[in-house]
Amino acid sequence: MKKGRLISFKIILSVIGVLVILTGVFWNYVTLFSIQLIVIASGIVILLLTFLWDWRQRRKEADFANDICETVDMLMEGREPENYIPYEDSQVSKVQGKLLQYYEHMREGQRQSKQDKQIIQELVSDISHQVKTPIANIQMFTDILQQHSLTDEKRAEFLATMTVQINKLDFLMQSLIKMSRLETGTFTLHMEVESLYNTIAYAVNSIWVKARQKNIQIDVKCDSKVMVKHDVKWTAEALGNILDNAVKYTPEGGSICVQVRPWQFYTRIDISDTGIGIASEHYNDVFKRFYRTQKAVSMDGVGLGLYLARGIVTRQNGYISVKSEIGKGTVFSVFLLS
């Protein structure tokens, strides 16, 4: 019963009690005296019952407030409330249940915040490690060029090396920007039904020069009529990252094949190479941020390509799988909703 109704009910009872008493007092003189006493006594009893009921309600409200305060105090101390009965149909249990839900929600937020801080610390550490080498190389070659008399040939060699380190640093910064946009969700996907052949062509063009330098043959098997709902720019970025890995870890004279297979619910894109391969225990690791195998450490790269590729595809409700054999090659399969 709501508080306003309780007050109204108490007033009504009080008024009835008073009326009954007055009726007894002003009863006409013909009425028997005993009847007057009975009426007056009844009024007094009603008043007493009203005050008793009012006291009982105040006591219940005080107990309710004490129970809730005790529950809040325990939750603030990180303890479960001792007086909570989950399945009891009472106001105290209902409020306690809601407080516990709120407490769990806040605790989950604290856990997420702690996890986010840890991720940021790891990210800063990873970035620091990745940036340190190219910056140290640039500083070293700058000091050599400033403090030593060098031949034009040697100076040109050092400048070329510095250019490589600067490009590596720029590539790292661009990758970090993409990663940041991906993780924070600040990039926008424009999902439209477009030709998958054109998207693959954009991706292949991004690695064509590198493939030619290593004499790697690229074969694309995709019907130009295959239409898939996807974001052309970001999907080309994801496929380009996988292709770039394939070129990087495929020896000279190898081959890469891109094959598209339309299924009922998904369109499958297989990117296979004749590279060094990936051990089965590292299938999940290759998609981690900044992860690089021991064989890959000596090669250019920062370990963000596959991480970005999976993030881009996942945000389009697709997924990526990998199958590989050491020394024979790797197949990355990209699945996009048809």
C-alpha positions as CSV (number, residue, x, y, z in Angstrom):
1,M,0.0,0.0,0.0
2,K,1.4,3.4,-0.9
3,K,2.2,6.0,1.7
4,G,-0.6,8.4,0.6
5,R,-3.2,5.7,0.9
6,L,-1.9,4.7,4.4
7,I,-2.3,8.3,5.6
8,S,-5.8,8.6,4.2
9,F,-6.8,5.3,5.8
10,K,-5.5,6.5,9.2
11,I,-7.4,9.7,8.9
12,I,-10.6,8.0,8.1
13,L,-10.2,5.6,11.0
14,S,-9.5,8.5,13.4
15,V,-12.6,10.4,12.1
16,I,-14.8,7.4,12.6
17,G,-13.5,7.0,16.1
18,V,-14.2,10.6,17.0
19,L,-17.7,10.5,15.5
20,V,-18.5,7.4,17.4
21,I,-17.3,9.0,20.7
22,L,-19.3,12.2,19.9
23,T,-22.3,10.1,19.1
24,G,-22.1,8.4,22.4
25,V,-21.6,11.7,24.3
26,F,-24.5,13.5,22.7
27,W,-26.9,10.6,22.5
28,N,-30.4,11.7,23.4
29,Y,-31.4,11.2,27.0
30,V,-33.8,8.5,26.1
31,T,-31.0,6.2,25.2
32,L,-29.9,3.8,27.9
33,F,-26.7,4.8,29.7
34,S,-25.2,1.4,29.1
35,I,-25.6,1.8,25.4
36,Q,-23.7,5.1,25.6
37,L,-20.9,3.5,27.5
38,I,-20.6,0.7,24.9
39,V,-20.5,3.3,22.1
40,I,-17.9,5.4,23.9
41,A,-15.8,2.3,24.6
42,S,-16.0,1.3,21.0
43,G,-14.8,4.7,19.9
44,I,-11.9,4.5,22.3
45,V,-11.0,1.0,21.1
46,I,-11.0,2.2,17.5
47,L,-8.7,5.1,18.3
48,L,-6.4,2.8,20.2
49,L,-6.3,0.4,17.3
50,T,-5.6,3.3,14.9
51,F,-2.7,4.5,17.0
52,L,-1.4,0.9,17.4
53,W,-1.6,0.3,13.7
54,D,0.2,3.6,13.0
55,W,2.9,2.7,15.4
56,R,3.3,-0.7,13.8
57,Q,3.6,0.9,10.3
58,R,6.2,3.3,11.6
59,R,8.1,0.4,13.1
60,K,8.0,-1.5,9.8
61,E,9.2,1.5,7.9
62,A,12.1,1.9,10.3
63,D,13.0,-1.8,10.0
64,F,12.8,-1.5,6.2
65,A,15.2,1.5,6.2
66,N,17.6,-0.3,8.6
67,D,17.7,-3.4,6.5
68,I,18.3,-1.4,3.3
69,C,21.0,0.7,5.0
70,E,22.7,-2.5,6.3
71,T,22.6,-4.0,2.8
72,V,24.2,-0.8,1.3
73,D,26.9,-0.8,4.0
74,M,27.8,-4.4,3.3
75,L,27.9,-3.8,-0.5
76,M,30.1,-0.8,0.0
77,E,32.5,-3.0,2.0
78,G,32.5,-5.6,-0.8
79,R,30.5,-8.2,1.2
80,E,27.3,-10.0,0.3
81,P,24.4,-8.9,2.5
82,E,23.7,-11.5,5.3
83,N,20.0,-10.7,5.6
84,Y,19.1,-11.2,1.9
85,I,16.6,-13.9,1.2
86,P,16.5,-14.2,-2.7
87,Y,13.1,-15.7,-3.2
88,E,11.1,-14.0,-0.4
89,D,8.2,-12.0,-1.7
90,S,8.8,-8.8,0.4
91,Q,9.6,-5.2,-0.2
92,V,13.0,-5.6,1.5
93,S,14.0,-8.5,-0.7
94,K,12.9,-6.8,-3.9
95,V,15.0,-3.6,-3.1
96,Q,17.9,-5.8,-2.0
97,G,17.7,-7.7,-5.2
98,K,17.8,-4.5,-7.2
99,L,20.7,-3.2,-5.1
100,L,22.6,-6.5,-5.8
101,Q,22.0,-6.1,-9.5
102,Y,23.3,-2.6,-9.5
103,Y,26.3,-3.7,-7.4
104,E,27.1,-6.5,-9.9
105,H,26.8,-4.0,-12.7
106,M,29.2,-1.6,-11.1
107,R,31.6,-4.4,-10.2
108,E,31.6,-5.6,-13.8
109,G,32.3,-2.0,-14.9
110,Q,35.3,-1.9,-12.5
111,R,36.6,-5.2,-13.8
112,Q,36.2,-3.9,-17.4
113,S,38.0,-0.6,-16.5
114,K,40.8,-2.5,-14.9
115,Q,41.1,-4.7,-18.0
116,D,41.1,-1.6,-20.3
117,K,43.9,-0.1,-18.2
118,Q,45.9,-3.3,-18.6
119,I,45.3,-3.3,-22.3
120,I,46.4,0.3,-22.6
121,Q,49.6,-0.4,-20.6
122,E,50.4,-3.4,-22.8
123,L,49.7,-1.3,-25.9
124,V,52.0,1.5,-24.8
125,S,54.7,-1.1,-24.0
126,D,54.2,-2.7,-27.4
127,I,54.3,0.7,-29.3
128,S,57.4,1.8,-27.3
129,H,59.1,-1.5,-28.3
130,Q,58.2,-1.1,-31.9
131,V,59.1,2.5,-32.2
132,K,62.4,2.2,-30.3
133,T,64.4,0.4,-33.0
134,P,63.7,2.7,-36.1
135,I,64.2,5.8,-34.0
136,A,67.5,4.5,-32.6
137,N,68.7,3.7,-36.1
138,I,67.7,7.2,-37.4
139,Q,69.5,8.8,-34.5
140,M,72.6,6.7,-35.1
141,F,72.8,7.5,-38.8
142,T,72.1,11.2,-38.2
143,D,75.0,11.3,-35.8
144,I,77.3,9.6,-38.4
145,L,76.3,12.0,-41.1
146,Q,76.8,15.0,-38.9
147,Q,80.1,14.1,-37.3
148,H,82.0,12.2,-40.0
149,S,83.5,13.0,-43.3
150,L,81.9,10.5,-45.7
151,T,82.2,9.9,-49.4
152,D,79.2,10.7,-51.5
153,E,78.6,7.0,-52.1
154,K,78.6,6.2,-48.3
155,R,76.5,9.2,-47.5
156,A,73.9,8.1,-50.1
157,E,73.9,4.6,-48.6
158,F,73.3,5.9,-45.1
159,L,70.5,8.3,-46.4
160,A,68.9,5.3,-48.1
161,T,69.0,3.3,-44.9
162,M,67.5,6.2,-43.0
163,T,64.7,6.5,-45.6
164,V,63.9,2.8,-45.0
165,Q,63.7,3.4,-41.2
166,I,61.5,6.5,-41.7
167,N,59.2,4.6,-44.0
168,K,59.0,1.8,-41.4
169,L,58.2,4.3,-38.7
170,D,55.5,5.9,-40.9
171,F,54.0,2.5,-41.7
172,L,53.9,1.7,-38.0
173,M,52.2,5.0,-37.2
174,Q,49.6,4.5,-40.0
175,S,49.0,0.9,-38.7
176,L,48.5,2.2,-35.2
177,I,46.0,4.8,-36.3
178,K,44.0,2.1,-38.1
179,M,44.2,-0.1,-35.1
180,S,43.0,2.7,-32.8
181,R,40.1,3.5,-35.1
182,L,39.2,-0.2,-35.2
183,E,39.3,-0.7,-31.5
184,T,37.4,2.5,-30.6
185,G,34.9,2.0,-33.3
186,T,35.5,5.5,-34.8
187,F,35.6,4.2,-38.4
188,T,32.4,3.9,-40.3
189,L,31.5,0.9,-42.5
190,H,29.6,1.6,-45.7
191,M,28.0,-1.8,-46.3
192,E,26.7,-2.0,-49.9
193,V,26.2,-4.7,-52.4
194,E,29.3,-4.4,-54.6
195,S,31.4,-6.5,-57.0
196,L,33.8,-8.6,-55.0
197,Y,36.0,-8.9,-58.1
198,N,36.7,-5.2,-58.0
199,T,37.5,-5.3,-54.2
200,I,40.0,-8.1,-54.7
201,A,41.6,-6.2,-57.6
202,Y,42.2,-3.2,-55.3
203,A,43.8,-5.5,-52.7
204,V,46.0,-7.2,-55.3
205,N,47.1,-3.9,-56.7
206,S,48.4,-2.9,-53.3
207,I,51.0,-5.7,-53.3
208,W,51.6,-6.2,-57.0
209,V,55.0,-4.4,-57.0
210,K,56.3,-6.4,-54.1
211,A,55.2,-9.6,-55.7
212,R,56.9,-8.8,-59.0
213,Q,60.1,-7.9,-57.1
214,K,60.2,-11.5,-55.7
215,N,58.9,-13.0,-59.0
216,I,55.8,-14.3,-57.2
217,Q,52.9,-15.3,-59.5
218,I,49.5,-14.2,-58.4
219,D,46.4,-16.0,-59.7
220,V,42.8,-14.7,-59.1
221,K,39.8,-17.0,-59.6
222,C,36.7,-14.9,-59.2
223,D,33.6,-14.5,-61.3
224,S,33.1,-10.8,-62.1
225,K,29.4,-11.2,-61.4
226,V,29.9,-12.2,-57.7
227,M,28.1,-9.5,-55.7
228,V,28.5,-9.3,-51.9
229,K,27.3,-6.8,-49.3
230,H,30.5,-5.3,-47.9
231,D,32.6,-2.2,-47.3
232,V,34.9,-2.0,-50.4
233,K,37.6,0.1,-48.8
234,W,38.0,-1.7,-45.5
235,T,37.5,-5.2,-47.1
236,A,40.2,-4.4,-49.6
237,E,42.4,-3.3,-46.6
238,A,41.8,-6.6,-44.9
239,L,42.5,-8.7,-48.0
240,G,45.5,-6.6,-48.8
241,N,47.0,-7.3,-45.4
242,I,46.6,-11.0,-45.9
243,L,48.1,-10.8,-49.3
244,D,51.0,-8.7,-48.0
245,N,51.7,-11.4,-45.5
246,A,51.6,-14.0,-48.2
247,V,54.1,-12.1,-50.3
248,K,56.4,-11.4,-47.3
249,Y,56.6,-15.0,-46.3
250,T,56.7,-16.7,-49.7
251,P,60.1,-17.4,-51.1
252,E,61.1,-16.0,-54.5
253,G,59.5,-17.7,-57.4
254,G,56.5,-18.9,-55.4
255,S,52.9,-18.4,-56.1
256,I,49.7,-16.9,-54.5
257,C,46.2,-17.9,-55.5
258,V,43.0,-16.0,-54.6
259,Q,39.9,-18.1,-55.1
260,V,36.3,-17.1,-54.5
261,R,33.5,-19.7,-53.8
262,P,30.0,-18.4,-53.3
263,W,28.0,-20.5,-50.7
264,Q,24.4,-20.3,-49.5
265,F,25.0,-18.0,-46.6
266,Y,28.6,-16.9,-47.0
267,T,31.0,-16.1,-49.8
268,R,34.4,-17.7,-49.2
269,I,37.6,-16.2,-50.3
270,D,40.7,-18.5,-50.1
271,I,44.1,-16.8,-50.2
272,S,46.7,-19.6,-50.5
273,D,50.5,-19.3,-50.8
274,T,53.6,-21.5,-51.1
275,G,55.3,-19.8,-48.1
276,I,57.0,-21.0,-45.0
277,G,53.8,-22.0,-43.3
278,I,52.5,-21.6,-39.7
279,A,52.6,-24.2,-37.0
280,S,49.1,-25.3,-35.9
281,E,49.6,-24.2,-32.3
282,H,50.1,-20.6,-33.6
283,Y,46.9,-20.4,-35.7
284,N,45.2,-18.1,-33.1
285,D,48.4,-16.3,-32.2
286,V,48.9,-14.9,-35.7
287,F,45.8,-12.7,-35.2
288,K,47.1,-11.1,-32.0
289,R,48.3,-7.6,-31.9
290,F,52.0,-7.2,-32.6
291,Y,52.5,-11.0,-32.7
292,R,55.3,-12.3,-34.8
293,T,56.9,-15.8,-35.0
294,Q,60.6,-16.3,-34.5
295,K,61.0,-16.9,-38.3
296,A,59.2,-13.6,-39.0
297,V,61.3,-11.4,-36.7
298,S,64.0,-10.9,-39.3
299,M,61.5,-9.7,-41.9
300,D,59.9,-6.3,-42.3
301,G,56.6,-5.8,-40.4
302,V,55.1,-4.9,-37.1
303,G,52.6,-7.7,-36.5
304,L,49.4,-5.7,-37.1
305,G,48.2,-6.8,-40.5
306,L,46.3,-10.0,-39.6
307,Y,45.0,-8.4,-36.4
308,L,43.5,-5.6,-38.4
309,A,42.2,-8.0,-41.1
310,R,40.3,-10.1,-38.6
311,G,38.9,-7.0,-36.9
312,I,37.6,-5.5,-40.2
313,V,36.0,-8.8,-41.3
314,T,34.5,-9.5,-37.9
315,R,32.8,-6.1,-37.8
316,Q,31.1,-7.0,-41.1
317,N,29.7,-10.2,-39.4
318,G,32.3,-12.4,-41.2
319,Y,35.2,-14.4,-39.9
320,I,38.6,-15.7,-40.9
321,S,40.1,-19.2,-40.6
322,V,43.6,-20.4,-41.3
323,K,45.1,-23.8,-42.3
324,S,48.7,-24.3,-42.9
325,E,51.6,-26.8,-43.3
326,I,55.1,-26.0,-42.4
327,G,57.3,-25.6,-45.5
328,K,54.4,-26.0,-47.9
329,G,52.2,-22.9,-47.5
330,T,49.2,-21.4,-45.8
331,V,45.5,-20.8,-46.7
332,F,43.6,-17.9,-45.1
333,S,39.9,-18.3,-45.7
334,V,37.8,-15.1,-45.4
335,F,34.0,-15.6,-45.0
336,L,31.7,-12.7,-45.9
337,L,27.9,-12.8,-45.6
338,S,26.4,-13.3,-49.0
